[in-house]
Amino acid sequence: MVSLQGNHEPNDPKYKYTVPPIRKNITHLNTSPESILGLLQDNSDFSIFYNLVIKAELYGRLNDIQANFTMFIPSNEYLLIKYPPQFFENMDLYTAREIVLFHTLDKKVSYEMLSSSQAMYLNTMIDDSMYSRLLCNWCQLSGVRLHRNTSIKVPNIYRKNGLIHVVDNIMIPSTLMN
């Protein structure tokens, strides 16, 4: 388990989220435990984002051991403080795909690299347009900030196919805000 160092009891029902079946009669994927998808599937702290990956039908990419991603993954602890569970349960495939791809970079970018500059744009996996860039800036008091209002809480969780940074908010691409 990844320790999020939160201020809640581990079994607090307020932070529980039930993952619906992936497909009819399928509740568990055969994943590599060393992959990004393996961590999401096996750690209940990430069940909401895992469900978005399943809805977006991106589970094959995130289970590919030969991939090389960086993902900014919000934990349930932070998401359920800001959003009702229905926000995620009612999300369609297109919206889920855009959000998951907006949280994904096509290369490993460590926290040290992110914090080495005052500001930088990171190209996400949505596409190469300016609307898919993620602004990353360094703040002396709060550390690395992404997309205006998201902070990295747990950096550099290494997996065989990438790197995970646990963040405190979901990042919505501007293409979905219109």
ROKOLSE-62416 format. One record per residue: residue in one letter; residue number from 1; y, x, z of N, C-alpha, C, O, CB in turn. Coordinates in steps of 0.1 Angstrom, whole numbers. Glycine has a CB too. Layout:
! residues N
R/A/NUM/Y/X/Z/Y/X/Z/Y/X/Z/Y/X/Z/Y/X/Z
...
END
This chain:
! residues 178
R/M/1/-12/8/0/0/0/0/13/9/0/13/20/6/0/-9/12
R/V/2/23/4/-6/35/11/-7/44/6/5/46/-6/6/43/9/-20
R/S/3/49/14/13/57/10/24/71/7/19/77/16/14/57/20/36
R/L/4/76/-4/22/90/-8/17/99/-6/29/111/-8/27/90/-22/11
R/Q/5/94/-3/40/102/-1/52/112/-13/55/124/-11/58/110/11/51
R/G/6/107/-25/53/115/-37/55/116/-41/69/109/-35/78/109/-49/46
R/N/7/123/-51/72/126/-56/85/118/-69/88/123/-77/95/140/-58/88
R/H/8/107/-71/82/99/-83/84/85/-80/88/80/-69/86/100/-92/71
R/E/9/78/-90/94/64/-88/97/56/-88/84/59/-96/75/60/-99/107
R/P/10/45/-80/83/37/-79/71/32/-93/66/30/-95/54/26/-70/73
R/N/11/28/-102/75/22/-114/71/32/-126/72/28/-138/73/10/-117/80
R/D/12/45/-123/72/55/-134/73/54/-143/61/55/-138/49/69/-128/73
R/P/13/51/-156/62/49/-165/51/61/-167/42/60/-171/31/45/-179/56
R/K/14/73/-163/47/85/-164/40/85/-154/28/91/-157/17/97/-161/48
R/Y/15/77/-144/29/76/-134/18/63/-134/10/59/-125/3/78/-120/24
R/K/16/56/-145/11/43/-147/4/46/-154/-9/55/-163/-10/33/-155/12
R/Y/17/39/-150/-19/40/-156/-32/26/-157/-38/19/-147/-39/49/-148/-42
R/T/18/21/-168/-42/8/-170/-48/8/-168/-63/16/-175/-70/2/-184/-44
R/V/19/0/-159/-67/0/-156/-82/-9/-166/-88/-21/-168/-85/-5/-142/-85
R/P/20/-4/-174/-98/-13/-183/-105/-23/-176/-114/-22/-164/-117/-4/-193/-114
R/P/21/-34/-183/-118/-44/-177/-127/-37/-171/-140/-28/-177/-145/-55/-187/-131
R/I/22/-43/-160/-144/-37/-153/-156/-40/-162/-169/-30/-165/-176/-44/-139/-159
R/R/23/-51/-166/-170/-56/-176/-181/-65/-185/-174/-69/-183/-163/-62/-168/-193
R/K/24/-69/-195/-181/-79/-205/-175/-91/-197/-170/-98/-190/-178/-83/-215/-186
R/N/25/-94/-199/-157/-106/-193/-151/-105/-177/-149/-115/-171/-145/-118/-196/-158
R/I/26/-94/-171/-153/-93/-156/-151/-82/-154/-140/-71/-158/-142/-89/-149/-165
R/T/27/-86/-147/-129/-76/-145/-119/-74/-130/-116/-65/-126/-109/-81/-151/-106
R/H/28/-82/-121/-123/-81/-107/-120/-84/-99/-133/-94/-102/-140/-91/-103/-109
R/L/29/-75/-90/-136/-77/-82/-148/-85/-69/-144/-84/-64/-133/-64/-78/-155
R/N/30/-92/-63/-154/-99/-51/-152/-89/-40/-155/-86/-36/-166/-111/-49/-161
R/T/31/-83/-34/-144/-72/-24/-146/-77/-11/-140/-86/-10/-132/-60/-29/-139
R/S/32/-70/-1/-145/-72/13/-139/-63/13/-127/-51/10/-127/-67/24/-149
R/P/33/-69/17/-115/-62/17/-103/-50/27/-103/-41/26/-95/-71/20/-91
R/E/34/-51/37/-112/-41/47/-112/-29/44/-121/-20/51/-123/-47/60/-117
R/S/35/-30/32/-128/-20/28/-137/-9/20/-130/-10/16/-119/-26/20/-149
R/I/36/2/18/-137/13/9/-132/8/-5/-129/10/-11/-119/25/9/-141
R/L/37/0/-10/-139/-5/-23/-138/-15/-24/-126/-15/-34/-119/-12/-28/-150
R/G/38/-23/-14/-124/-32/-13/-112/-25/-15/-99/-29/-22/-90/-40/-1/-113
R/L/39/-13/-7/-98/-6/-8/-85/0/-22/-84/0/-28/-73/6/2/-85
R/L/40/5/-28/-95/11/-42/-94/1/-52/-90/3/-61/-82/18/-46/-107
R/Q/41/-11/-51/-96/-22/-60/-93/-27/-59/-79/-31/-69/-72/-33/-59/-103
R/D/42/-29/-47/-74/-35/-44/-61/-26/-45/-49/-30/-44/-38/-42/-31/-61
R/N/43/-13/-46/-51/-3/-45/-40/4/-59/-40/12/-62/-49/7/-34/-42
R/S/44/2/-67/-30/8/-80/-29/23/-80/-27/29/-90/-30/2/-87/-17
R/D/45/29/-68/-24/43/-67/-24/50/-69/-37/62/-71/-38/48/-54/-18
R/F/46/42/-67/-48/47/-68/-62/42/-80/-69/42/-80/-82/44/-56/-69
R/S/47/36/-90/-63/29/-101/-70/39/-109/-79/34/-114/-89/23/-110/-59
R/I/48/51/-111/-75/60/-118/-84/63/-111/-97/61/-117/-108/74/-121/-77
R/F/49/65/-98/-96/68/-90/-109/55/-89/-116/55/-89/-129/73/-76/-105
R/Y/50/43/-88/-110/30/-88/-116/28/-101/-124/24/-100/-136/19/-86/-106
R/N/51/32/-112/-118/31/-125/-125/40/-125/-138/36/-130/-148/35/-136/-116
R/L/52/52/-119/-137/61/-118/-149/54/-110/-160/55/-113/-172/74/-112/-145
R/V/53/48/-99/-156/41/-90/-166/30/-98/-173/28/-97/-185/35/-77/-159
R/I/54/22/-106/-165/12/-114/-171/17/-125/-180/12/-127/-191/3/-121/-159
R/K/55/28/-132/-176/35/-142/-184/40/-136/-197/39/-142/-208/46/-148/-177
R/A/56/45/-123/-196/51/-117/-208/40/-111/-217/43/-106/-228/60/-106/-203
R/E/57/27/-111/-212/16/-106/-220/18/-91/-223/15/-86/-234/14/-114/-233
R/L/58/23/-84/-213/25/-69/-214/15/-61/-206/17/-49/-204/39/-66/-210
R/Y/59/5/-68/-201/-5/-61/-192/-12/-50/-199/-16/-40/-193/-15/-71/-187
R/G/60/-15/-50/-212/-21/-40/-220/-13/-27/-220/-19/-16/-218/-24/-44/-234
R/R/61/0/-28/-222/8/-16/-222/9/-9/-209/8/3/-208/23/-20/-226
R/L/62/10/-17/-198/12/-11/-185/-1/-6/-179/-1/0/-168/18/-22/-176
R/N/63/-12/-9/-186/-25/-4/-181/-30/8/-189/-40/14/-186/-36/-15/-182
R/D/64/-22/11/-200/-26/22/-209/-23/35/-202/-12/39/-199/-18/21/-222
R/I/65/-34/43/-199/-32/56/-192/-25/66/-200/-20/76/-194/-46/61/-188
R/Q/66/-25/65/-213/-18/75/-222/-3/72/-223/4/80/-229/-24/75/-235
R/A/67/2/61/-217/16/58/-218/24/67/-209/19/75/-201/19/43/-214
R/N/68/37/66/-210/46/74/-202/59/66/-199/69/68/-205/50/87/-210
R/F/69/58/57/-189/69/48/-186/76/51/-173/71/58/-164/64/34/-186
R/T/70/88/46/-171/95/45/-159/97/30/-157/102/23/-166/108/53/-158
R/M/71/94/24/-145/96/10/-143/104/9/-130/102/15/-120/83/2/-142
R/F/72/114/0/-130/122/-4/-119/116/-18/-114/118/-28/-121/137/-5/-122
R/I/73/109/-18/-103/101/-30/-99/107/-35/-86/106/-28/-76/86/-27/-98
R/P/74/111/-47/-86/116/-54/-74/104/-59/-66/94/-64/-71/126/-65/-77
R/S/75/105/-57/-53/94/-62/-44/97/-77/-40/108/-81/-41/93/-53/-31
R/N/76/86/-84/-36/88/-98/-32/98/-99/-21/105/-109/-20/74/-103/-28
R/E/77/98/-89/-12/107/-90/0/121/-92/-5/128/-100/1/106/-76/8
R/Y/78/126/-85/-15/139/-86/-19/141/-98/-28/152/-105/-27/143/-73/-27
R/L/79/132/-101/-36/133/-112/-46/134/-126/-39/142/-134/-42/122/-112/-56
R/L/80/126/-128/-29/125/-141/-22/137/-143/-13/139/-154/-9/112/-142/-14
R/I/81/145/-133/-10/157/-135/-3/168/-140/-12/176/-148/-8/162/-121/3
R/K/82/167/-137/-25/178/-140/-34/174/-152/-44/183/-159/-49/181/-129/-42
R/Y/83/161/-154/-46/157/-165/-56/146/-173/-50/138/-169/-42/152/-158/-69
R/P/84/146/-186/-54/135/-195/-49/123/-191/-58/124/-187/-69/138/-210/-51
R/P/85/110/-193/-53/98/-190/-61/98/-198/-74/92/-192/-84/86/-194/-53
R/Q/86/104/-209/-75/104/-217/-88/111/-210/-99/108/-212/-111/110/-231/-85
R/F/87/121/-201/-95/128/-194/-106/118/-185/-114/120/-184/-126/138/-184/-99
R/F/88/108/-180/-107/98/-171/-114/87/-180/-120/82/-177/-131/93/-161/-105
R/E/89/83/-190/-113/71/-198/-117/74/-206/-130/66/-208/-138/68/-208/-106
R/N/90/87/-210/-132/91/-218/-143/96/-209/-155/100/-215/-165/102/-228/-139
R/M/91/95/-196/-154/100/-188/-165/91/-188/-177/78/-188/-175/101/-173/-160
R/D/92/96/-189/-189/88/-189/-201/84/-175/-205/90/-165/-200/95/-197/-212
R/L/93/76/-174/-215/71/-161/-221/82/-152/-225/83/-140/-222/61/-163/-232
R/Y/94/92/-157/-233/102/-149/-239/111/-144/-228/114/-132/-228/111/-158/-248
R/T/95/115/-152/-218/124/-147/-207/116/-136/-199/122/-126/-196/128/-159/-198
R/A/96/104/-139/-196/96/-129/-188/95/-116/-196/96/-105/-190/82/-135/-185
R/R/97/92/-117/-209/91/-104/-217/104/-97/-217/104/-84/-215/87/-108/-231
R/E/98/115/-103/-219/128/-96/-219/131/-90/-206/136/-78/-205/140/-106/-223
R/I/99/128/-97/-195/131/-91/-182/122/-79/-179/127/-69/-174/129/-102/-171
R/V/100/109/-80/-181/100/-69/-179/104/-57/-187/104/-46/-183/85/-73/-182
R/L/101/107/-59/-200/110/-48/-209/124/-42/-205/126/-30/-207/111/-52/-223
R/F/102/133/-50/-199/145/-45/-194/144/-36/-182/152/-28/-179/155/-56/-191
R/H/103/133/-38/-175/130/-30/-163/121/-17/-167/117/-10/-158/122/-38/-153
R/T/104/119/-15/-180/110/-4/-184/117/6/-193/124/2/-203/98/-10/-191
R/L/105/115/19/-190/120/29/-199/108/36/-205/97/36/-200/128/40/-191
R/D/106/110/41/-217/98/47/-225/95/62/-221/89/68/-229/100/46/-240
R/K/107/100/66/-210/98/80/-206/99/80/-191/105/71/-184/107/90/-212
R/K/108/93/91/-185/94/92/-170/108/98/-167/112/108/-172/83/102/-165
R/V/109/115/91/-158/128/95/-153/128/94/-138/128/83/-132/140/86/-159
R/S/110/128/106/-132/127/106/-117/140/103/-111/151/102/-117/123/121/-113
R/Y/111/140/100/-98/152/97/-90/161/109/-90/174/107/-91/148/94/-75
R/E/112/156/121/-90/165/133/-91/172/133/-104/184/137/-104/156/146/-89
R/M/113/166/129/-115/173/129/-128/184/118/-128/195/120/-133/163/127/-139
R/L/114/180/106/-122/190/95/-121/202/99/-113/213/95/-116/183/83/-116
R/S/115/200/106/-102/211/109/-93/218/122/-97/228/126/-90/206/111/-79
R/S/116/214/128/-108/221/141/-112/234/139/-119/241/149/-122/211/149/-120
R/S/117/237/127/-123/249/124/-130/257/113/-123/251/104/-117/246/120/-145
R/Q/118/270/113/-125/278/102/-120/276/89/-126/276/78/-120/293/105/-121
R/A/119/272/89/-139/269/77/-147/262/80/-159/264/91/-165/282/69/-150
R/M/120/253/72/-163/245/74/-176/240/60/-181/238/51/-173/234/84/-174
R/Y/121/238/59/-194/231/48/-199/217/51/-202/214/62/-207/238/43/-212
R/L/122/208/42/-199/193/44/-201/189/33/-211/192/22/-209/185/43/-188
R/N/123/182/38/-221/177/28/-231/164/22/-226/154/29/-223/175/35/-245
R/T/124/164/9/-225/152/1/-221/143/-1/-232/146/2/-244/156/-12/-214
R/M/125/132/-8/-229/122/-10/-240/124/-23/-248/116/-26/-257/108/-11/-233
R/I/126/135/-30/-245/138/-42/-253/140/-38/-268/132/-43/-277/150/-50/-248
R/D/127/150/-30/-271/152/-25/-284/163/-14/-283/166/-10/-272/157/-37/-294
R/D/128/168/-10/-294/178/1/-293/193/-4/-293/202/4/-295/176/10/-305
R/S/129/195/-17/-292/209/-22/-293/216/-19/-280/210/-15/-270/209/-37/-295
R/M/130/229/-20/-281/237/-17/-269/235/-27/-258/238/-24/-246/252/-17/-272
R/Y/131/229/-38/-261/227/-49/-251/214/-46/-243/212/-52/-232/225/-62/-257
R/S/132/206/-36/-247/194/-33/-240/196/-20/-231/186/-16/-225/183/-31/-249
R/R/133/208/-15/-231/211/-3/-223/213/-7/-208/219/-18/-205/222/5/-228
R/L/134/208/1/-199/210/-1/-185/219/10/-180/217/22/-181/196/0/-178
R/L/135/230/5/-173/240/14/-167/234/19/-154/230/11/-145/254/8/-166
R/C/136/234/32/-153/230/38/-140/241/47/-135/246/55/-142/217/47/-142
R/N/137/245/44/-123/256/53/-117/253/57/-103/245/50/-96/269/45/-117
R/W/138/259/68/-99/256/74/-86/268/70/-77/279/72/-80/254/89/-87
R/C/139/264/65/-65/274/62/-55/271/70/-42/259/70/-38/275/47/-52
R/Q/140/280/77/-37/278/86/-25/272/78/-13/263/83/-6/291/92/-21
R/L/141/276/65/-11/272/58/0/258/51/-2/250/50/7/282/47/4
R/S/142/256/46/-14/244/37/-16/234/44/-26/223/38/-28/248/24/-22
R/G/143/236/56/-31/227/62/-40/228/57/-54/239/53/-58/213/60/-35
R/V/144/217/56/-61/216/52/-75/218/37/-76/211/30/-69/203/57/-82
R/R/145/227/32/-84/229/18/-87/226/15/-101/229/23/-110/243/13/-83
R/L/146/219/4/-104/215/0/-117/221/-13/-120/221/-22/-112/200/0/-119
R/H/147/226/-15/-132/230/-28/-137/239/-35/-128/237/-47/-125/218/-36/-140
R/R/148/249/-28/-122/259/-34/-113/255/-37/-99/262/-33/-90/265/-46/-119
R/N/149/243/-43/-97/241/-48/-83/226/-45/-78/221/-52/-70/243/-62/-82
R/T/150/220/-35/-84/206/-32/-80/205/-18/-75/210/-8/-82/196/-34/-92
R/S/151/199/-16/-64/197/-3/-58/183/1/-57/174/-7/-56/203/-2/-44
R/I/152/180/14/-59/167/19/-57/164/21/-42/171/28/-35/165/33/-65
R/K/153/153/14/-37/150/15/-23/138/25/-20/139/32/-10/146/1/-18
R/V/154/128/25/-29/117/35/-28/116/42/-41/111/36/-51/104/28/-23
R/P/155/120/55/-42/119/62/-55/106/69/-57/98/71/-48/130/72/-56
R/N/156/103/72/-70/93/82/-74/79/78/-69/73/86/-62/97/95/-69
R/I/157/74/67/-72/59/64/-70/52/67/-83/53/61/-93/57/48/-66
R/Y/158/45/78/-82/38/84/-94/25/77/-97/17/75/-88/36/99/-93
R/R/159/23/73/-110/11/67/-115/7/76/-127/15/84/-132/12/52/-119
R/K/160/-6/75/-132/-10/83/-143/-2/80/-156/0/88/-164/-25/81/-146
R/N/161/3/67/-157/10/64/-169/25/61/-167/31/55/-175/4/51/-175
R/G/162/30/67/-156/44/65/-154/49/67/-140/42/73/-132/48/52/-159
R/L/163/61/62/-138/68/64/-125/74/51/-122/79/44/-130/79/75/-127
R/I/164/73/47/-109/79/34/-104/90/37/-94/88/46/-86/68/25/-98
R/H/165/101/30/-95/111/30/-85/112/15/-80/114/6/-88/125/35/-91
R/V/166/110/13/-67/112/0/-61/127/-3/-60/134/5/-54/104/-1/-48
R/V/167/131/-14/-65/145/-18/-65/146/-31/-57/137/-38/-53/150/-20/-79
R/D/168/159/-35/-54/162/-46/-45/166/-59/-52/171/-68/-46/172/-42/-35
R/N/169/165/-59/-65/170/-71/-73/163/-71/-86/159/-60/-91/185/-71/-74
R/I/170/162/-82/-92/158/-83/-106/170/-81/-115/181/-86/-112/151/-97/-109
R/M/171/168/-74/-126/179/-71/-135/177/-81/-148/167/-80/-154/179/-56/-140
R/I/172/187/-88/-150/187/-98/-161/195/-92/-173/207/-89/-171/193/-112/-157
R/P/173/189/-90/-185/196/-84/-196/207/-94/-201/206/-106/-199/187/-81/-208
R/S/174/218/-88/-206/229/-97/-210/225/-106/-221/232/-117/-223/241/-88/-215
R/T/175/215/-103/-229/211/-113/-239/206/-126/-234/206/-136/-240/200/-106/-248
R/L/176/201/-126/-221/197/-138/-215/208/-145/-207/206/-157/-202/185/-135/-205
R/M/177/219/-139/-205/230/-144/-198/239/-154/-206/247/-161/-200/238/-133/-192
R/N/178/237/-154/-219/246/-162/-227/242/-176/-227/248/-185/-234/247/-157/-241
END
